[in-house]
Amino acid sequence: MKKVYLKRKPIKKVAKKKIKKKLTSLKKADTAFSKWVRDRDGKCVRCGKTEHLQCSHFWPRGASRTRFDPENCDTLCYGCHYGDRYHGWEYSKQGEYRDFKIKQLGEEAYKKLEERYNTFMPQREAIENVMNMLSITNDKDVV
C-alpha cells in the first residue's frame, strides 16, 4: 500500500506582515509617548536630575488603558526609577511612589486613575488614542 502525504499550505505572508505592523505600531507609540513625557517634565520629578531620564509608569504598562495615560507616567532618572531594590520607585509602587502620586494628583484623581487601570481597553484603541493625542499636542506646539 502506497503512503499518501498531504501537502501543507504555506503560511500566508500577509498574516506575518500584520503582526509585524502591530508590534511596530506599539513600539512607535511607546517611543513617542516616552519622549513626550520626558519633554513634558524635563527633569526627574523625584530628584531633579536631567540626565539618564526614563518614562516611569506607576500602574504597569500591561494595562492598555493607562499605558499611555499622562497622569500614570512620570519622568525619573535611572537611579530614582530602578536604582537598587531599596531606593528605586519601581520597587515601591505601593509605598513612596504611591504617596507621591496621591500628592501629585490629589486623592480623587488618584482613585480615578486606579479605576482606569482596572478597566479594559483594546491595545489598538490605546495606540490610536495616544497617537492622536501626540499629533494634536505637536500641532499646538507649532502654532
N, CA and C of each residue as an Amber inpcrd file, in Angstrom:
protein
   429
   0.8360000  -1.1850000   0.0000000   0.0000000   0.0000000   0.0000000
   0.8800000   1.2470000   0.0000000   0.5500000   2.1520000  -0.8520000
   1.3310000   3.3730000  -1.0180000   0.9080000   4.4170000   0.0120000
   1.9020000   5.0690000   0.6390000   1.6060000   6.1110000   1.6210000
   1.2320000   7.4000000   0.9020000   0.2120000   8.0570000   1.4250000
  -0.2390000   9.3180000   0.8560000   0.0700000  10.4260000   1.8570000
   0.7680000  11.4300000   1.3850000   1.0960000  12.5640000   2.2340000
   0.2790000  13.7720000   1.8020000  -0.2330000  14.4460000   2.7790000
  -0.9860000  15.6670000   2.4850000  -0.0190000  16.8400000   2.4060000
  -0.2130000  17.6540000   1.4300000   0.6210000  18.8460000   1.3070000
   0.0730000  19.9310000   2.2230000   0.9650000  20.5690000   2.9260000
   0.5620000  21.6810000   3.7800000   0.5390000  22.9550000   2.9590000
  -0.4190000  23.7460000   3.2630000  -0.4850000  25.0350000   2.5850000
   0.5370000  25.9610000   3.2280000   1.2360000  26.7440000   2.4360000
   2.2160000  27.6730000   3.0250000   1.5020000  28.7530000   3.8460000
   2.1880000  29.2210000   4.8650000   1.6470000  30.2920000   5.6930000
   1.6210000  31.5640000   4.8630000   0.5160000  32.2360000   4.9170000
   0.3850000  33.4680000   4.1460000   1.3070000  34.5380000   4.7020000
   1.9970000  35.2130000   3.8240000   2.8960000  36.2880000   4.2320000
   2.1320000  37.4910000   4.7570000   0.8950000  37.6450000   4.3520000
   0.0700000  38.7700000   4.7930000  -0.0960000  38.7430000   6.3010000
  -0.3240000  37.5510000   6.8570000  -0.5140000  37.4290000   8.3040000
   0.7380000  37.8730000   9.0480000   1.8960000  37.4980000   8.5510000
   3.1380000  37.9030000   9.2000000   3.3060000  39.4140000   9.1780000
   2.9640000  40.0410000   8.0720000   3.0950000  41.4950000   7.9610000
   2.1780000  42.2070000   8.9460000   0.9550000  41.7020000   9.1180000
   0.0250000  42.3270000  10.0540000   0.5790000  42.2780000  11.4690000
   1.1270000  41.1460000  11.8610000   1.6900000  41.0070000  13.2050000
   2.8580000  41.9740000  13.3740000   3.7470000  42.0150000  12.3870000
   4.9030000  42.9070000  12.4750000   4.4600000  44.3630000  12.5350000
   3.4580000  44.7210000  11.7310000   2.9750000  46.0970000  11.7210000
   2.4000000  46.4710000  13.0850000   1.6560000  45.5440000  13.7020000
   1.0610000  45.8150000  15.0060000   2.1500000  46.0700000  16.0500000
   3.1970000  45.2270000  16.0490000   4.2750000  45.4050000  17.0100000
   5.0350000  46.7030000  16.7510000   5.2320000  47.0310000  15.4960000
   5.9130000  48.2820000  15.1650000   5.0960000  49.4720000  15.6510000
   3.7800000  49.4010000  15.5000000   2.9240000  50.4980000  15.9460000
   3.0120000  50.6770000  17.4560000   3.0330000  49.5760000  18.2040000
   3.1490000  49.6590000  19.6620000   4.5000000  50.2500000  20.0420000
   5.5440000  49.7860000  19.3940000   6.8820000  50.3100000  19.6870000
   6.9580000  51.8040000  19.3470000   6.3870000  52.1830000  18.2160000
   6.3890000  53.5850000  17.8110000   5.6190000  54.4320000  18.8280000
   4.4670000  53.9250000  19.2600000   3.6630000  54.6520000  20.2480000
   4.4090000  54.7670000  21.5770000   5.0380000  53.6740000  22.0170000
   5.8080000  53.6970000  23.2690000   6.9350000  54.7200000  23.2050000
   7.6670000  54.7050000  22.1030000   8.7990000  55.6180000  21.9450000
   8.3440000  57.0760000  21.9240000   7.3050000  57.3470000  21.1470000
   6.8000000  58.7260000  21.0390000   6.2390000  59.2170000  22.3690000
   5.4890000  58.3520000  23.0560000   4.8890000  58.7570000  24.3290000
   5.9660000  58.9610000  25.3950000   6.9470000  58.0860000  25.4290000
   8.0400000  58.2250000  26.3970000   8.7660000  59.5540000  26.2010000
   9.0510000  59.8960000  24.9400000   9.7140000  61.1730000  24.6560000
   8.8290000  62.3400000  25.0830000   7.5240000  62.2380000  24.8140000
   6.5890000  63.2980000  25.1880000   6.5900000  63.5120000  26.7030000
   6.5650000  62.4260000  27.4790000   6.5610000  62.5360000  28.9480000
   7.8670000  63.1690000  29.4240000   9.0010000  62.7180000  28.8760000
  10.3000000  63.2640000  29.2930000  10.4290000  64.7360000  28.9190000
   9.8860000  65.1070000  27.7580000   9.8890000  66.5270000  27.3590000
   8.9580000  67.3520000  28.2540000   7.8310000  66.7770000  28.6040000
   6.8580000  67.4730000  29.4520000   7.4740000  67.8160000  30.8060000
   8.1070000  66.8350000  31.4360000   8.6540000  67.0430000  32.7780000
  10.0260000  67.7200000  32.7460000  10.8570000  67.3510000  31.7900000
  12.1620000  67.9950000  31.6220000  13.2380000  67.5840000  32.6050000
  12.8480000  66.9540000  33.6950000  13.8120000  66.5220000  34.7090000
  13.1730000  65.4140000  35.5430000  13.9710000  64.7640000  36.3420000
  13.4710000  63.7290000  37.2400000  12.5490000  64.3880000  38.2700000
  11.3190000  63.8910000  38.3610000  10.3630000  64.5170000  39.2870000
  10.6800000  64.1900000  40.7400000  11.5940000  63.2670000  40.9610000
  11.9620000  62.8900000  42.3250000  13.1820000  63.6580000  42.8250000
  14.2480000  63.7240000  42.0020000  15.4890000  64.3470000  42.4820000
  15.9130000  65.5800000  41.6850000  15.3150000  65.7980000  40.5110000
  15.6310000  66.9750000  39.7130000  16.7490000  66.8000000  38.6970000
  17.3680000  65.6160000  38.6170000  18.4420000  65.4030000  37.6370000
  17.8870000  65.5020000  36.2260000  18.7860000  65.8400000  35.2960000
  18.3700000  65.9930000  33.8930000  19.0610000  64.9930000  32.9690000
  19.7970000  64.0490000  33.5160000  20.4950000  63.0440000  32.7050000
  19.9140000  61.6600000  32.9530000  20.0050000  60.7950000  31.9340000
  19.5510000  59.4020000  32.0060000  18.0700000  59.3020000  32.3830000
  17.2640000  60.1430000  31.7280000  15.8360000  60.1950000  32.0450000
  15.0680000  59.0570000  31.3850000  14.0570000  58.5660000  32.1000000
  13.2030000  57.4830000  31.6320000  11.7540000  57.8150000  31.9430000
  10.8640000  57.1870000  31.2040000   9.4340000  57.3280000  31.4680000
   9.0150000  56.2030000  32.4030000   8.5470000  56.5480000  33.5790000
   8.1050000  55.5670000  34.5590000   6.5820000  55.4720000  34.5610000
   6.0720000  54.2520000  34.5310000   4.6300000  54.0040000  34.6160000
   4.3010000  53.5940000  36.0410000   3.4210000  54.3460000  36.7010000
   3.0250000  53.9590000  38.0510000   2.2620000  52.6380000  38.0030000
   1.1650000  52.6080000  37.2430000   0.4700000  51.3360000  37.0140000
   1.1660000  50.6730000  35.8410000   1.3460000  49.3550000  35.8670000
   2.1450000  48.6540000  34.8540000   1.6950000  48.8990000  33.4120000
   2.6600000  48.8270000  32.5060000   2.4150000  49.0560000  31.0820000
   1.5030000  48.0100000  30.4610000   1.3290000  46.8820000  31.1000000
   0.4850000  45.8210000  30.5590000  -0.9780000  46.2090000  30.4390000
  -1.3990000  47.1940000  31.1900000  -2.7860000  47.6590000  31.1300000
  -2.8890000  48.7410000  30.0570000  -3.5560000  48.4050000  28.9600000
  -3.6210000  49.3210000  27.8140000  -4.2340000  50.6720000  28.1540000
  -5.2440000  50.6860000  29.0160000  -5.9480000  51.9380000  29.3010000
  -5.0380000  52.9780000  29.9570000  -4.1080000  52.5430000  30.7930000
  -3.2280000  53.5080000  31.4710000  -1.8010000  53.5050000  30.9310000
  -1.5180000  52.6660000  29.9610000  -0.1590000  52.6080000  29.3900000
   0.2680000  53.9600000  28.8390000  -0.6580000  54.6520000  28.1920000
  -0.3510000  55.9420000  27.5750000  -1.0840000  57.0840000  28.2730000
  -1.4250000  56.9160000  29.5210000  -2.1340000  57.9340000  30.2970000
  -1.1060000  58.8910000  30.9060000  -1.1460000  60.1650000  30.5390000
  -0.1620000  61.1180000  31.0770000  -0.1560000  61.1880000  32.6070000
  -1.2980000  60.9690000  33.2410000  -1.3360000  61.0000000  34.7020000
  -0.6670000  59.7780000  35.3240000  -0.5090000  58.7100000  34.5550000
   0.1050000  57.4850000  35.0590000   1.6260000  57.5050000  34.9320000
   2.1590000  58.4750000  34.2080000   3.5870000  58.4590000  33.8930000
   4.3260000  59.6800000  34.4160000   5.5450000  59.4190000  34.8310000
   6.4250000  60.4710000  35.3330000   7.8210000  60.2620000  34.7800000
   8.5760000  61.3320000  34.6850000   9.9760000  61.2410000  34.2860000
  10.8180000  60.9970000  35.5260000  11.6160000  59.9350000  35.4670000
  12.5520000  59.6180000  36.5430000  13.9260000  59.3590000  35.9390000
  14.9760000  59.7120000  36.6680000  16.3160000  59.3280000  36.2310000
  16.4720000  57.8310000  36.5330000  17.4820000  57.2150000  35.9470000
  17.6570000  55.7810000  36.1500000  17.7660000  55.4280000  37.6400000
  18.5150000  56.2160000  38.3870000  18.7100000  55.9230000  39.8060000
  17.4240000  55.9600000  40.6030000  16.5560000  56.9190000  40.3020000
  15.2820000  57.0120000  41.0270000  14.2580000  55.9970000  40.5080000
  14.3760000  55.6320000  39.2310000  13.4420000  54.6780000  38.6490000
  13.7620000  53.2620000  39.1270000  14.9960000  52.8210000  38.9000000
  15.3810000  51.4620000  39.2750000  16.3600000  51.4350000  40.4350000
  17.3920000  52.2700000  40.3760000  18.3870000  52.3370000  41.4440000
  18.7300000  50.9590000  41.9610000  18.4500000  50.7310000  43.2030000
  18.5650000  49.3830000  43.7470000  17.2230000  49.0430000  44.4030000
  17.0960000  47.8810000  44.9050000  15.7980000  47.4310000  45.4500000
  15.3310000  48.2470000  46.6550000  16.1930000  49.0630000  47.2150000
  15.8180000  49.8410000  48.3900000  15.5000000  51.2990000  48.0640000
  15.9250000  51.7630000  46.8670000  15.7560000  53.1760000  46.5550000
  14.9570000  53.4600000  45.2940000  14.8680000  52.5230000  44.3610000
  14.1480000  52.7660000  43.1160000  12.6440000  52.6940000  43.3150000
  11.9380000  53.6670000  42.7380000  10.4750000  53.6900000  42.8680000
   9.8140000  52.5090000  42.1800000  10.4990000  51.8970000  41.2270000
   9.9320000  50.7230000  40.5560000   9.6310000  49.6230000  41.5750000
  10.3460000  49.6320000  42.6650000  10.1810000  48.5860000  43.6870000
   9.3370000  49.0430000  44.8720000   8.8180000  50.2720000  44.8440000
   7.9970000  50.7450000  45.9690000   6.7290000  51.4400000  45.4680000
   6.0750000  50.8120000  44.4910000   4.9110000  51.4580000  43.8810000
   3.7440000  51.6130000  44.8510000   3.6820000  50.8140000  45.8690000
   2.6180000  50.9780000  46.8520000   3.1580000  51.5860000  48.1450000
   4.2970000  52.2140000  48.0350000   4.9050000  52.9010000  49.1710000
   5.1290000  54.3630000  48.8410000   6.4000000  54.7330000  48.7270000
   6.7780000  56.1270000  48.4830000   6.2320000  56.6600000  47.1560000
   6.2670000  55.8210000  46.1090000   5.7760000  56.2730000  44.7920000
   4.2730000  56.5170000  44.8470000   3.5350000  55.6660000  45.5300000
   2.0830000  55.8540000  45.6840000   1.7970000  57.1680000  46.4140000
   2.5250000  57.4250000  47.4810000   2.3480000  58.6720000  48.2360000
   2.6000000  59.8920000  47.3390000   3.6390000  59.7970000  46.4950000
   3.9540000  60.8800000  45.5680000   2.7950000  61.0910000  44.5900000
   2.2550000  59.9960000  44.0280000   1.1700000  60.1050000  43.0440000
  -0.0700000  60.7440000  43.6750000  -0.3930000  60.3800000  44.8920000
  -1.5590000  60.9580000  45.5720000  -1.3350000  62.4560000  45.7970000
  -0.1380000  62.8210000  46.2090000   0.1770000  64.2380000  46.4100000
   0.1470000  64.9860000  45.0740000   0.6680000  64.3620000  44.0180000
   0.7340000  64.9780000  42.6930000  -0.6600000  65.1620000  42.0910000
  -1.5000000  64.1350000  42.1760000  -2.8060000  64.1490000  41.5100000
  -3.9580000  64.5830000  42.4140000  -3.8160000  64.3510000  43.7010000
  -4.9310000  64.5100000  44.6240000  -5.6220000  63.1600000  44.7840000
  -6.2640000  62.9630000  45.9030000  -6.8830000  61.6740000  46.2390000
  -7.9270000  61.2410000  45.2010000  -8.7880000  62.1700000  44.7960000
  -9.8680000  61.8300000  43.8610000  -9.3180000  61.4380000  42.4810000
  -8.3830000  62.2120000  41.9630000  -7.7950000  61.9030000  40.6520000
  -6.9990000  60.6000000  40.7080000  -6.3480000  60.3210000  41.8520000
  -5.6200000  59.0640000  42.0130000  -6.5860000  57.8820000  41.9370000
  -7.7210000  58.0040000  42.6030000  -8.7210000  56.9210000  42.5740000
  -9.2730000  56.7150000  41.1580000  -9.4760000  57.8050000  40.4210000
  -9.9460000  57.6890000  39.0360000  -8.8890000  57.0110000  38.1630000
  -7.6250000  57.3350000  38.3950000  -6.5450000  56.6830000  37.6590000
  -6.5330000  55.1820000  37.9600000  -6.7200000  54.8340000  39.2160000
  -6.7640000  53.4160000  39.6020000  -7.9530000  52.7100000  38.9410000
  -9.0920000  53.3860000  38.8520000 -10.2640000  52.8150000  38.1720000
  -9.9720000  52.5920000  36.6870000  -9.3060000  53.5510000  36.0540000
  -8.9470000  53.3890000  34.6430000  -8.0140000  52.1950000  34.4670000
  -7.0760000  52.0430000  35.3910000  -6.1440000  50.9150000  35.3390000
  -6.9070000  49.5850000  35.3700000  -7.9650000  49.5250000  36.1290000
  -8.7430000  48.2880000  36.2770000  -9.8280000  48.1170000  35.2210000
  -9.8450000  48.9770000  34.2040000 -10.8360000  48.9190000  33.1320000
 -10.1410000  48.5330000  31.8330000 -10.6840000  47.5590000  31.1330000
 -10.0650000  47.0680000  29.8980000 -10.2260000  48.0400000  28.7360000
  -9.1810000  48.1090000  27.9280000  -9.2200000  48.8370000  26.6540000
  -8.3710000  48.0310000  25.6720000  -8.8860000  47.7720000  24.4690000
  -8.0710000  47.0570000  23.4770000  -6.7860000  47.8370000  23.1670000
  -5.7070000  47.1040000  22.9700000  -4.4130000  47.7320000  22.7220000
  -4.4490000  48.6450000  21.4960000  -5.1030000  48.2130000  20.4400000
  -5.1850000  49.0110000  19.2060000  -5.8250000  50.3750000  19.5020000
  -6.8860000  50.3780000  20.3170000  -7.5650000  51.6300000  20.6670000
  -6.6390000  52.5490000  21.4710000  -5.8910000  51.9650000  22.3940000
  -4.9550000  52.7570000  23.2010000  -3.8800000  53.3890000  22.3240000
  -3.3780000  52.6270000  21.3530000  -2.3530000  53.1410000  20.4410000
  -2.9190000  54.2850000  19.6030000  -4.1150000  54.0930000  19.0690000
  -4.7430000  55.1470000  18.2640000  -4.9690000  56.4070000  19.0930000
  -5.4310000  56.2330000  20.3300000  -5.6770000  57.3870000  21.2030000
  -4.4000000  58.1840000  21.4700000  -3.3160000  57.4770000  21.8000000
  -2.0880000  58.2020000  22.1310000  -1.4940000  58.8650000  20.8930000
  -1.5630000  58.2090000  19.7490000  -1.0100000  58.8200000  18.5430000
  -1.8220000  60.0600000  18.1590000  -3.1390000  60.0160000  18.3560000
  -3.9680000  61.2050000  18.1090000  -3.6210000  62.3150000  19.0960000
  -3.4750000  61.9500000  20.3680000  -3.1260000  62.9410000  21.3900000
  -1.7870000  63.6050000  21.0670000  -0.8110000  62.7960000  20.6720000
   0.5070000  63.3400000  20.3790000   0.4990000  64.2200000  19.1290000
  -0.2800000  63.8700000  18.1380000  -0.3350000  64.7040000  16.9320000
  -1.0440000  66.0240000  17.2310000  -2.0660000  65.9980000  18.0650000
  -2.7570000  67.2340000  18.4630000  -1.8180000  68.1160000  19.2790000
  -1.0890000  67.5120000  20.2110000  -0.1530000  68.2390000  21.0450000
   0.9390000  68.8750000  20.1930000   1.4710000  68.1000000  19.2360000
   2.5220000  68.6410000  18.3710000   2.0020000  69.7650000  17.5050000
   0.7410000  69.6880000  17.0460000   0.1530000  70.7590000  16.2540000
   0.0510000  72.0330000  17.0810000  -0.3170000  71.9020000  18.3580000
  -0.4310000  73.0770000  19.2350000   0.9280000  73.7110000  19.4950000
   1.9710000  72.8570000  19.6070000   3.3100000  73.3680000  19.8530000
   3.8270000  74.2010000  18.6810000   3.4070000  73.8440000  17.4630000
   3.8810000  74.5320000  16.2670000   3.2730000  75.9270000  16.1710000
   2.0260000  76.0930000  16.5940000   1.3060000  77.3710000  16.4490000
   1.9410000  78.4580000  17.2530000
